[in-house]
Amino acid sequence: MPKIYKVCIKRRHKQQPASSTLAHASSTSVIANADRQRRNAAISSMSSPSHIALTLCVSLIIVYSQERSPSSLAAVTPVVVIKQFDDGSKDKSFPYIVAAGIERYPSKVTKRMGAKKIAKRSKVKPFVKVISYNHLMPTRYALELEGLKGAVTQDTFKEPSQREDAKKQIKQIFEEKYTSGKNKWFFTPLRF
């Protein structure tokens, strides 16, 4: 059983009049909104289509464990940005991206394996998600995948059958990229 440590900071505040507390609260919210807008602008400029971003798990920031757990390993995943929506949309009022990533990575392949076994172990299981800017960390890396832009549209998430068709197209594109030997780092799971 891993030991879990929580970060706790105790602060003692002096009693202040109610009017100064309200003024402090309103100035804090203005600062928080400005910080949020600045961060979203930075993310939107860095995470243009075909760029790589990392998805983040909020619980990793709060809870630290002595040993690595399976949930913490799956928390940070590289994804390819397909489309970005800086102003949100009708049904989602927050800035977000449509991203594709790898749910199940290809297995290790050696020279001794036959062609059938290599083909079986080179399979990739992709996912397609809508991810908020709050859960992203943009990187400087990019993947040149022209086929991804046409595979996923705004209507892809309305029906499960369209989503499955998009996943099949993305799977085909990822497997071609993997067999060509380019961008090997994208097809290996991140280890921390």
CYANA upper distance limits for C-alpha pairs under 8 A (distance plus 0.5 A):
  2 PRO  CA     65 SER  CA      6.87
  2 PRO  CA     66 GLN  CA      6.60
  2 PRO  CA     67 GLU  CA      6.14
  2 PRO  CA     69 SER  CA      8.41
  3 LYS  CA     65 SER  CA      6.33
  3 LYS  CA     66 GLN  CA      6.25
  3 LYS  CA     67 GLU  CA      8.00
  4 ILE  CA     63 VAL  CA      7.30
  4 ILE  CA     64 TYR  CA      6.52
  4 ILE  CA     65 SER  CA      5.19
  4 ILE  CA     66 GLN  CA      7.25
  5 TYR  CA     63 VAL  CA      6.71
  5 TYR  CA     64 TYR  CA      5.95
  5 TYR  CA     65 SER  CA      6.70
  6 LYS  CA     62 ILE  CA      7.11
  6 LYS  CA     63 VAL  CA      5.80
  6 LYS  CA     64 TYR  CA      7.04
  7 VAL  CA     62 ILE  CA      7.26
  7 VAL  CA     63 VAL  CA      7.71
 16 GLN  CA     20 SER  CA      7.23
 16 GLN  CA     21 THR  CA      7.10
 17 PRO  CA     21 THR  CA      7.01
 18 ALA  CA     22 LEU  CA      6.83
 19 SER  CA     23 ALA  CA      6.88
 20 SER  CA     24 HIS  CA      6.58
 21 THR  CA     25 ALA  CA      6.64
 22 LEU  CA     26 SER  CA      6.74
 23 ALA  CA     27 SER  CA      6.74
 24 HIS  CA     28 THR  CA      6.58
 25 ALA  CA     29 SER  CA      6.80
 26 SER  CA     30 VAL  CA      6.83
 27 SER  CA     31 ILE  CA      6.76
 28 THR  CA     32 ALA  CA      6.63
 29 SER  CA     33 ASN  CA      6.60
 30 VAL  CA     34 ALA  CA      6.72
 31 ILE  CA     35 ASP  CA      6.66
 32 ALA  CA     36 ARG  CA      6.63
 33 ASN  CA     37 GLN  CA      6.67
 34 ALA  CA     38 ARG  CA      6.66
 35 ASP  CA     39 ARG  CA      6.63
 36 ARG  CA     40 ASN  CA      6.63
 37 GLN  CA     41 ALA  CA      6.63
 38 ARG  CA     42 ALA  CA      6.80
 39 ARG  CA     43 ILE  CA      6.69
 40 ASN  CA     44 SER  CA      6.51
 40 ASN  CA     86 ASP  CA      8.28
 40 ASN  CA     95 PRO  CA      8.14
 40 ASN  CA    133 TYR  CA      7.13
 41 ALA  CA     45 SER  CA      6.69
 42 ALA  CA     46 MET  CA      6.73
 43 ILE  CA     47 SER  CA      6.20
 43 ILE  CA    133 TYR  CA      7.58
 43 ILE  CA    137 MET  CA      8.16
 43 ILE  CA    138 PRO  CA      6.85
 44 SER  CA     48 SER  CA      7.16
 44 SER  CA     84 GLN  CA      8.00
 44 SER  CA     86 ASP  CA      7.09
 46 MET  CA     51 HIS  CA      8.30
 46 MET  CA    138 PRO  CA      6.77
 46 MET  CA    139 THR  CA      7.96
 46 MET  CA    140 ARG  CA      8.05
 47 SER  CA     51 HIS  CA      6.14
 47 SER  CA     52 ILE  CA      7.71
 47 SER  CA     53 ALA  CA      7.40
 47 SER  CA     81 VAL  CA      7.19
 47 SER  CA     84 GLN  CA      8.37
 47 SER  CA    138 PRO  CA      6.35
 47 SER  CA    139 THR  CA      8.23
 48 SER  CA     81 VAL  CA      7.27
 48 SER  CA     83 LYS  CA      8.16
 48 SER  CA     84 GLN  CA      7.62
 49 PRO  CA     80 VAL  CA      8.07
 49 PRO  CA     81 VAL  CA      5.43
 49 PRO  CA     82 ILE  CA      5.51
 49 PRO  CA     83 LYS  CA      6.23
 49 PRO  CA     84 GLN  CA      7.68
 50 SER  CA     80 VAL  CA      6.23
 50 SER  CA     81 VAL  CA      5.81
 50 SER  CA     82 ILE  CA      6.59
 50 SER  CA    142 ALA  CA      6.14
 50 SER  CA    143 LEU  CA      5.85
 50 SER  CA    144 GLU  CA      6.59
 50 SER  CA    145 LEU  CA      7.00
 51 HIS  CA     80 VAL  CA      6.28
 51 HIS  CA     81 VAL  CA      6.10
 51 HIS  CA    138 PRO  CA      8.48
 51 HIS  CA    139 THR  CA      7.96
 51 HIS  CA    140 ARG  CA      7.87
 51 HIS  CA    141 TYR  CA      6.51
 51 HIS  CA    142 ALA  CA      4.58
 51 HIS  CA    143 LEU  CA      6.65
 52 ILE  CA     78 PRO  CA      6.97
 52 ILE  CA     79 VAL  CA      6.12
 52 ILE  CA     80 VAL  CA      5.24
 52 ILE  CA     81 VAL  CA      6.79
 52 ILE  CA    138 PRO  CA      7.13
 52 ILE  CA    139 THR  CA      6.37
 52 ILE  CA    140 ARG  CA      7.75
 52 ILE  CA    141 TYR  CA      6.01
 52 ILE  CA    142 ALA  CA      5.84
 52 ILE  CA    143 LEU  CA      7.56
 53 ALA  CA     78 PRO  CA      6.24
 53 ALA  CA     79 VAL  CA      5.96
 53 ALA  CA     80 VAL  CA      6.97
 53 ALA  CA     81 VAL  CA      7.58
 53 ALA  CA    136 LEU  CA      6.85
 53 ALA  CA    137 MET  CA      6.06
 53 ALA  CA    138 PRO  CA      4.74
 53 ALA  CA    139 THR  CA      5.86
 54 LEU  CA     76 VAL  CA      6.65
 54 LEU  CA     77 THR  CA      5.96
 54 LEU  CA     78 PRO  CA      5.03
 54 LEU  CA     79 VAL  CA      6.60
 54 LEU  CA    136 LEU  CA      6.11
 54 LEU  CA    137 MET  CA      5.52
 54 LEU  CA    138 PRO  CA      6.74
 54 LEU  CA    139 THR  CA      7.83
 55 THR  CA     75 ALA  CA      7.71
 55 THR  CA     76 VAL  CA      5.75
 55 THR  CA     77 THR  CA      5.84
 55 THR  CA     78 PRO  CA      6.99
 55 THR  CA     79 VAL  CA      7.70
 55 THR  CA    135 HIS  CA      6.12
 55 THR  CA    136 LEU  CA      5.27
 55 THR  CA    137 MET  CA      6.91
 56 LEU  CA     75 ALA  CA      6.61
 56 LEU  CA     76 VAL  CA      5.70
 56 LEU  CA     77 THR  CA      8.01
 56 LEU  CA    135 HIS  CA      5.57
 56 LEU  CA    136 LEU  CA      6.34
 56 LEU  CA    137 MET  CA      7.55
 57 CYS  CA     61 ILE  CA      8.16
 57 CYS  CA     75 ALA  CA      5.70
 57 CYS  CA     76 VAL  CA      7.17
 57 CYS  CA    135 HIS  CA      7.46
 58 VAL  CA     62 ILE  CA      7.68
 58 VAL  CA    135 HIS  CA      8.13
 59 SER  CA     63 VAL  CA      6.44
 60 LEU  CA     64 TYR  CA      7.03
 60 LEU  CA     72 SER  CA      7.49
 65 SER  CA     69 SER  CA      8.44
 68 ARG  CA     72 SER  CA      7.12
 68 ARG  CA     73 LEU  CA      7.66
 69 SER  CA     73 LEU  CA      7.05
 70 PRO  CA     74 ALA  CA      6.92
 71 SER  CA     75 ALA  CA      6.62
 72 SER  CA     76 VAL  CA      7.99
 73 LEU  CA    190 LEU  CA      8.22
 73 LEU  CA    191 ARG  CA      7.58
 73 LEU  CA    192 PHE  CA      7.87
 76 VAL  CA    190 LEU  CA      8.11
 77 THR  CA    101 GLY  CA      8.02
 77 THR  CA    189 PRO  CA      8.39
 77 THR  CA    190 LEU  CA      7.73
 78 PRO  CA    101 GLY  CA      6.92
 78 PRO  CA    102 ILE  CA      8.36
 78 PRO  CA    186 PHE  CA      7.78
 79 VAL  CA     99 ALA  CA      6.45
 79 VAL  CA    100 ALA  CA      5.97
 79 VAL  CA    101 GLY  CA      4.89
 79 VAL  CA    102 ILE  CA      7.98
 80 VAL  CA     99 ALA  CA      5.94
 80 VAL  CA    100 ALA  CA      5.78
 80 VAL  CA    101 GLY  CA      6.68
 80 VAL  CA    142 ALA  CA      8.39
 80 VAL  CA    143 LEU  CA      7.86
 81 VAL  CA     97 ILE  CA      7.14
 81 VAL  CA     98 VAL  CA      6.77
 81 VAL  CA     99 ALA  CA      5.13
 81 VAL  CA    100 ALA  CA      7.25
 82 ILE  CA     97 ILE  CA      7.83
 82 ILE  CA     98 VAL  CA      6.07
 82 ILE  CA     99 ALA  CA      5.81
 82 ILE  CA    100 ALA  CA      7.49
 82 ILE  CA    148 LEU  CA      7.10
 82 ILE  CA    149 LYS  CA      6.29
 82 ILE  CA    152 VAL  CA      8.05
 83 LYS  CA     97 ILE  CA      6.16
 83 LYS  CA     98 VAL  CA      5.66
 83 LYS  CA     99 ALA  CA      7.62
 83 LYS  CA    149 LYS  CA      7.95
 84 GLN  CA     95 PRO  CA      8.47
 84 GLN  CA     96 TYR  CA      6.64
 84 GLN  CA     97 ILE  CA      4.71
 84 GLN  CA     98 VAL  CA      6.77
 85 PHE  CA     89 SER  CA      7.91
 85 PHE  CA     95 PRO  CA      6.18
 85 PHE  CA     96 TYR  CA      5.91
 85 PHE  CA     97 ILE  CA      6.38
 86 ASP  CA     94 PHE  CA      8.44
 86 ASP  CA     95 PRO  CA      5.19
 86 ASP  CA     96 TYR  CA      7.03
 87 ASP  CA     93 SER  CA      7.88
 87 ASP  CA     94 PHE  CA      7.23
 87 ASP  CA     95 PRO  CA      5.81
 88 GLY  CA     92 LYS  CA      6.10
 88 GLY  CA     93 SER  CA      5.46
 88 GLY  CA     94 PHE  CA      5.39
 88 GLY  CA     95 PRO  CA      5.06
 88 GLY  CA     96 TYR  CA      6.86
 89 SER  CA     93 SER  CA      6.33
 89 SER  CA     94 PHE  CA      8.19
 94 PHE  CA    132 SER  CA      7.53
 95 PRO  CA    132 SER  CA      6.63
 95 PRO  CA    133 TYR  CA      6.52
 96 TYR  CA    130 VAL  CA      7.19
 96 TYR  CA    131 ILE  CA      6.00
 96 TYR  CA    132 SER  CA      4.73
 96 TYR  CA    133 TYR  CA      5.82
 97 ILE  CA    130 VAL  CA      6.24
 97 ILE  CA    131 ILE  CA      5.95
 97 ILE  CA    132 SER  CA      6.98
 97 ILE  CA    133 TYR  CA      7.69
 98 VAL  CA    128 VAL  CA      7.71
 98 VAL  CA    129 LYS  CA      6.30
 98 VAL  CA    130 VAL  CA      5.13
 98 VAL  CA    131 ILE  CA      6.95
 99 ALA  CA    128 VAL  CA      6.25
 99 ALA  CA    129 LYS  CA      5.92
 99 ALA  CA    130 VAL  CA      6.82
 99 ALA  CA    131 ILE  CA      7.60
100 ALA  CA    126 PRO  CA      7.36
100 ALA  CA    127 PHE  CA      6.08
100 ALA  CA    128 VAL  CA      5.01
100 ALA  CA    129 LYS  CA      6.94
100 ALA  CA    170 ILE  CA      8.26
101 GLY  CA    126 PRO  CA      6.07
101 GLY  CA    127 PHE  CA      5.87
101 GLY  CA    128 VAL  CA      7.15
102 ILE  CA    124 VAL  CA      7.39
102 ILE  CA    125 LYS  CA      6.41
102 ILE  CA    126 PRO  CA      4.84
102 ILE  CA    127 PHE  CA      6.51
102 ILE  CA    187 PHE  CA      8.18
103 GLU  CA    124 VAL  CA      8.26
103 GLU  CA    125 LYS  CA      5.90
103 GLU  CA    126 PRO  CA      5.72
103 GLU  CA    127 PHE  CA      6.47
104 ARG  CA    124 VAL  CA      6.42
104 ARG  CA    125 LYS  CA      5.40
104 ARG  CA    126 PRO  CA      7.50
105 TYR  CA    123 LYS  CA      8.13
105 TYR  CA    124 VAL  CA      6.05
105 TYR  CA    125 LYS  CA      7.36
105 TYR  CA    187 PHE  CA      6.72
105 TYR  CA    188 THR  CA      7.08
105 TYR  CA    189 PRO  CA      7.40
106 PRO  CA    121 ARG  CA      6.33
106 PRO  CA    122 SER  CA      5.40
106 PRO  CA    123 LYS  CA      6.01
106 PRO  CA    124 VAL  CA      6.03
106 PRO  CA    187 PHE  CA      7.57
106 PRO  CA    188 THR  CA      8.30
107 SER  CA    121 ARG  CA      5.59
107 SER  CA    122 SER  CA      6.86
107 SER  CA    123 LYS  CA      8.49
108 LYS  CA    121 ARG  CA      7.59
109 VAL  CA    113 MET  CA      7.63
109 VAL  CA    118 ILE  CA      6.76
109 VAL  CA    121 ARG  CA      7.47
109 VAL  CA    122 SER  CA      8.35
113 MET  CA    117 LYS  CA      6.62
113 MET  CA    118 ILE  CA      6.82
114 GLY  CA    118 ILE  CA      6.71
115 ALA  CA    119 ALA  CA      6.62
116 LYS  CA    120 LYS  CA      6.69
117 LYS  CA    121 ARG  CA      6.61
118 ILE  CA    122 SER  CA      6.50
119 ALA  CA    123 LYS  CA      7.43
122 SER  CA    175 GLU  CA      7.67
122 SER  CA    178 TYR  CA      8.21
122 SER  CA    179 THR  CA      8.11
123 LYS  CA    175 GLU  CA      7.02
124 VAL  CA    171 LYS  CA      6.78
124 VAL  CA    174 PHE  CA      7.59
124 VAL  CA    175 GLU  CA      6.83
125 LYS  CA    171 LYS  CA      6.95
126 PRO  CA    167 LYS  CA      6.83
126 PRO  CA    170 ILE  CA      7.32
126 PRO  CA    171 LYS  CA      6.34
127 PHE  CA    167 LYS  CA      7.04
128 VAL  CA    163 ARG  CA      8.36
128 VAL  CA    167 LYS  CA      7.37
131 ILE  CA    135 HIS  CA      7.29
131 ILE  CA    136 LEU  CA      8.09
132 SER  CA    136 LEU  CA      7.58
143 LEU  CA    183 ASN  CA      8.10
145 LEU  CA    149 LYS  CA      8.25
145 LEU  CA    173 ILE  CA      8.32
146 GLU  CA    150 GLY  CA      8.27
147 GLY  CA    151 ALA  CA      6.96
147 GLY  CA    173 ILE  CA      7.60
148 LEU  CA    152 VAL  CA      7.25
148 LEU  CA    169 GLN  CA      8.44
148 LEU  CA    170 ILE  CA      6.98
148 LEU  CA    173 ILE  CA      8.12
149 LYS  CA    153 THR  CA      8.39
151 ALA  CA    166 ALA  CA      5.94
151 ALA  CA    169 GLN  CA      6.87
151 ALA  CA    170 ILE  CA      7.52
152 VAL  CA    156 THR  CA      6.53
152 VAL  CA    166 ALA  CA      6.41
155 ASP  CA    159 GLU  CA      8.19
155 ASP  CA    162 GLN  CA      8.41
156 THR  CA    160 PRO  CA      8.43
156 THR  CA    162 GLN  CA      5.76
156 THR  CA    163 ARG  CA      5.74
156 THR  CA    166 ALA  CA      7.76
157 PHE  CA    162 GLN  CA      7.71
157 PHE  CA    163 ARG  CA      6.43
158 LYS  CA    162 GLN  CA      8.20
159 GLU  CA    163 ARG  CA      7.03
160 PRO  CA    164 GLU  CA      6.71
161 SER  CA    165 ASP  CA      6.81
162 GLN  CA    166 ALA  CA      6.74
163 ARG  CA    167 LYS  CA      6.74
164 GLU  CA    168 LYS  CA      6.77
165 ASP  CA    169 GLN  CA      6.92
166 ALA  CA    170 ILE  CA      6.68
167 LYS  CA    171 LYS  CA      6.45
168 LYS  CA    172 GLN  CA      6.78
169 GLN  CA    173 ILE  CA      6.85
170 ILE  CA    174 PHE  CA      6.55
171 LYS  CA    175 GLU  CA      6.57
172 GLN  CA    176 GLU  CA      6.73
173 ILE  CA    177 LYS  CA      6.75
174 PHE  CA    178 TYR  CA      6.61
175 GLU  CA    179 THR  CA      6.63
176 GLU  CA    180 SER  CA      6.69
177 LYS  CA    181 GLY  CA      7.22
177 LYS  CA    182 LYS  CA      6.81
177 LYS  CA    183 ASN  CA      8.19
178 TYR  CA    182 LYS  CA      7.08
178 TYR  CA    183 ASN  CA      8.08
178 TYR  CA    184 LYS  CA      7.47
178 TYR  CA    187 PHE  CA      7.57
183 ASN  CA    187 PHE  CA      7.93
184 LYS  CA    188 THR  CA      7.37
